[in-house]
Amino acid sequence: MKDTAAERTTVLDRLEQLVRVESPSRDVAASEAMVDLLGTWWRDLGACVRVVRTDAGCTLIADLDGDGDPVLLLGHSDTVWPRGTLEGDLPWSVDGDIVRGPGVYDMKSGLVVMLAAVERLVDRPRRAVRVVVVCDEEIGSPTTQELLREAAAGAAAAIGFESPHPDGALKVGRRGSTRVNLRVRGRAAHAALDPAAGVSAIDELVDQLMAVRQTVIDPSLPSEVLCNVGTVRGGGRANVVPAEAEAEIGLRFVDRDAEERVLQALRSLAPLRADAAVTSTVLSHRPAWQASDGDRALLDEIARAGAPLGQRVEGRPAAGAGDTNQVGNFGIPTVDGFGPRGGGAHALTEHLSLSSLWERIALLAAVLER
């Protein structure tokens, strides 16, 4: 099937249907609705579809017969947007080349790229395909990492459908990402009548966060570490010495050596105040993915597929993490960023380029046909 007006109408209609299912992470009902839509479309293409349910929602796995070991096409159905965004701050709209809506760029457009490319090849020889759409990528895939490992077994290569670099370049290598909860327990007391009887959890937390800051800027680390204290909570009243406090820390790593040194330091944090307690808990973890020779060879193969289409395909590492961090460490040739160009991920400016959407469909069809 070639690029036709009918195909474009179908693709845009599918994208709108997916966007109109508002699917924030951990919304099990929304996840179920997403899988119902996607499952129907993949079954119509002859795929064997199964759904795996976890506490976070439903993950779709679709297998289509073809030549050789399967190419793993990887995406996610969850978004960062709460229900009501579609009727409020970010309505669905199509204005020339620009499409807007919650999740349209990250990454529901990538899901329709997969479908349309395979549909073009439904009556033609192509590689076998395994599609995995997880339900909890935006929160670190806490319930689907092992499922992804199982689904990746036997795959010849993996392509992720997150958004590309702004210029359309693919992503080959990603920083590792770890979220850590740092919790402190102190002892409550009246802040004026008996302050010495208390142990301030907030004061302890502040000092611990300073220690974390010194750890991540240590010049002896082999590479840069990004650290963001994303949330801080604690206490209740100004006249009570706070007994509890906690922070959530986001860490980004280029390589495993820096990653292990920093995480070991956080595991080893000790209280500075008598009778205080400090615990650190890893909430989610994606290892640093450094591009391998196999990853670069896959990028080269995609570039060769794009050349006859007039598409110049390039790739480079990315700062953000995703599920390809895990797959890229399985020894499977991996690239990411196969979604269309656009911008505003996680922001009210979220949008995609329709012309890029058609380009990505054509490119994926060419890759699978090779």
N, C-alpha and C positions, 0 to 999 in steps of 0.2 A: 504494500500500500504506500503510495507516494503522498507527499505533502499536498493536500487538497483542501478546498474550502470546507468540505464535509468533515474531514479529520480535524481541522482547526476548531470547528464548532463543537465537535465532540469533546476535544481536549479542554476547551474553555468551560464547557458545561460541567465536566467532571471536576475541574478545579474549583468552580463555584460551589458545587455540592460539598466538597471536602471542607472548604473554608466556612461554609454555613453550619457545619458541625463544629461548634466551638469545643475544643478539646484540651483544656488545661491539664497539666500533669496531675496524676492521681484521681482524675475524674473517671471512674470506672464505667459509668453509663455512656459518657462521650466516647471513650475508647472502644466500647462495644459497638457504637454506631459507626465509628470510623472503619472498624474491621468488617462490619456487615457490608458497607459500600465496597471497600477494596476487595473483599473476598468474592463478592458477586462478579466484579469486573474481571478478576483473575480467573475465576472458574469459567467464565465465558470464553476465555482464551485457551482453555483446556488444561489449566493448572490443577494440580492436586494441592488443595489448601487445607491447612490445619491452623487452629487457633489455640494458643497457650495462654492461660489465665494466671495472673499473679495478683498480689495485693494492690498493685499499681494500675492494673487494667489488663488489656488483651493485646497480645503480640501475634501478628500474622506471619505465617511461613507458607510460601507458595513455591512449588517445584514444577518446572516445565521441562519435558524431555527435549533433548537436542544432542548435538555432537559433543563428545568429550566430557570431561569433568565440568561441573557447573561454574558459571560466573556468579558470584554472590553480589546481589544488588541490595544495598543497605540503606534503610531510612527509618524515620520515626513519625508517629502520629500525634504526639503531644506538642503543645505550644506553651509559651509563657503567659498567654493572655487569659484572663478570667472570663467566665460567661458574662455576656452583656456588652462586651467590647464591640461586637459587630453592629449592634444597634445604637452604640454610643460614639466613642472616640474614633473608631476605625472601621467605617462601613465598607462593604464590598463595592468596588467601582472599577470600571474599565474606561480609560481615557486615552485614546490613541494607542500608543505602545505600552502604556503603564497600567498595571493592575495592582489594586490595593486591597488590603483586608488582613485580618489577624491570622498569621501563619502562612500567608500566601507565598512568602519568600523563604521562611524557615519553618517547615520545609515541604509544604504540601505540593508546591509546584514540582519538586523533585519526584514525588510519588506518581504524578501523571506523566512525567518524562519516561519513567520505567514502563508504564502501561502502553503508552503510544508507540514507543520504539519496538517493543515485542509484538504489538499488534501489526505493525508494518511487515513483520517477518513471519506472520502466522503460517503462510503457505510456502515459505522458502527455507532453505537450510540455514541453520544458525547454531550457536553454542547452546548447550543446556544452561538453564537459568534457575537460580534459587533466590527468591525474594524474601527478605526479612524486614518487617516494619515493627520496631519495638514501641512500647507504650510510655517509656519513662526516660528518654534520652536527656531531656532538658533538666532533669534533676540528678544526672549522673548515672542513669541506668542501674539503680541499686538492686532491682529485682530481675534483670534480664541479662546480666553479664555472663552467667554460666550458660544460659540458653543460647546466647550468641556464639559462645565457644562451640557448643554442640552443633549448631547450624552451619558453622564455618568449616567443619570437618569435611575434608575431601574436595573443597572448592579449589579451582584452578587460579582464581584471582578474585579480588573484591573491589567493588566500586561504591563509594559513598556518595549520597545525593544531597549533602549539605550544600549551602551556598558557596560559590567560588570566591576567590580574591576579587576585589572590585573591578579589575580589568578582565575578569573571566578566567584567569589562570587557575588550574587545578591545584589541589593541596596535596603535597607529597611530604609527609612528616608533620607532626603536630606537637606542641608542648604538652607535657603531662599535666593533669589537673587533679588536685586532691582537695576535698573540703574537710576541715577538721573542726569539731566542737571542743572548745576549751571551757571547762566548767570549774568553778571555785566554790567551795563551801567554807563559810566562816562561822561566826557566832553572833547572834543578835544581842543588842543591849541598848539601853537608853543613851542617846548620843550626848546628852548634857549631864544627867545625873550619875551615870556609871559607864562612861565611855571605855575605861580601861578593861571592863569585863567583856567587851565585845572584840570581835575580830572581823574587820571589814573585808568582805568578799570582793567588793568593788576595788578597794585599794590594792588588794592582792592581784586581781585580774589586770589592773592597769600595769603593775610591775611585770607581770608575766608577759603581757603583750609587748612591753618594751624589750624583754629578753628575746621574744620571738623576732622582733624587728632586728635586733643585733645579729641573730642567727642568720637571717636571710640576706643581710648585707655584708656578711663575712667575706673579705676579699680573697680568702683562700679557697672559696668555693670554685669549682671548675667552670661554672657558667652562671649566667644571671638567673635569679629566682624572683618571680613576681609574687607579691603578697598583698592581699586585700582583706582587711577586717571588715566584713560585710554587715554584720549585725552585732550589737552589744545590748545585753539586757541584765538588769539586776536591781535589787533594792525595791523599796516601796514608799518610804517616807523619809523626809530630810531629818527627822528627829529620832530615827532608828538606825543603829549601825547595821548595815545590810549583811544578811547571813548567806545569801546566794548571789552569784553573778555568772554570766557565761557570754561567750563570743563565738561567732562562726567565722572561720578564716578560710579564704580561698587562696590556694598556692598553685603556681604554674612553673613547670620545670622543663628545661631543654634536654637534660640528659639524666640517666639513672643515678649516676654518682652523686650529683647535687641533690636529687630527690631523696635518696636514702639518708644522706647526712642530715638534711633538714628534718625529715620525718623522725629519725632517731632522736634528734635533739628535742623534738616536741614530745616524744614518748617518755623522755627522761626528765621532763620538767618537775622540779620539786618546789614545795611551798617555801616562801621566804619568811612567813610569819608562823610562830608557834600556834598550833591548833588549827591552822588552815589546811585544807585538802585541795589538791589540784589533779584533775583528770583530763586527758585528751582522748578523744574518740574520732576515728576516721569515719566520716559519713558517706563519702564516695571516693573512689580512686580510679583514675585512668592513667596508666603508665605513659611516660614520654615515648613517642613514636618517632624514631629517627629513620629517615629514608634508607632503604637497602638497595642493593644492585637490582633485585627483583622488582622493587617498586619503580625504579627508574626505567627498567626495561618495559614495564607495563605502560608507563607514561609515553615512552617512545612508540609503542604499538598504537596507542590511542592517537598520537600525533600523526602517524602514518595513515590511520583510517580517516582522519580529518582533512588531510591534504587534498584529496580529490574533491572535497566539498568546498574548498576555498577557505577552510578554517585552520588557523594557526593555533596549535595547542601547546601551551607551556605549563609548567608546574613549579611550585616552590613550597617551602614549609609554611605553616600557619601557627599563629599564637593560640587560637582557641582550640579546645579539646572536643572530642566527639567519640562515637563508638568505633571509628576507625583507629583510634589510639590502641584499642584492645586488639582488633583484627590485625593491624600492622605489626603487632608483636607476636603473631602466631606463625610467622614465616610464610604467609600467603602474600604474593604481590598485591599491593594495595594502593589505590589513589582515592582521593575524596574531592569534594567541591564540584560534583557533576551537575548540581542544580543550575538553573539559569541565573544570569546576572540580574542585579537589582540593588537593593540597599535597605537600610533601616531595620535590620534584624533586632527584635526585642524593643523597638521604638515605634512611636506613632507615625513615623515616616516609612514604615515597612511597605515595600513595593517590589515588583519584578518587571522585567522587560519581556514583552511578548515575543519580540524578534529573537531574543536570546533563547526563549523557551523552544521555539521551532528549531533553532540551531542545535540545541542539546538533544532533541529527539532524533534529528538526523544523524548526529554524531554517535549516539548510543546504538542506533540501528546499524550503522556501519561497523562499529566495534564488534557487535554480536554476530554480524554476518561474516566477519573475518575469522 
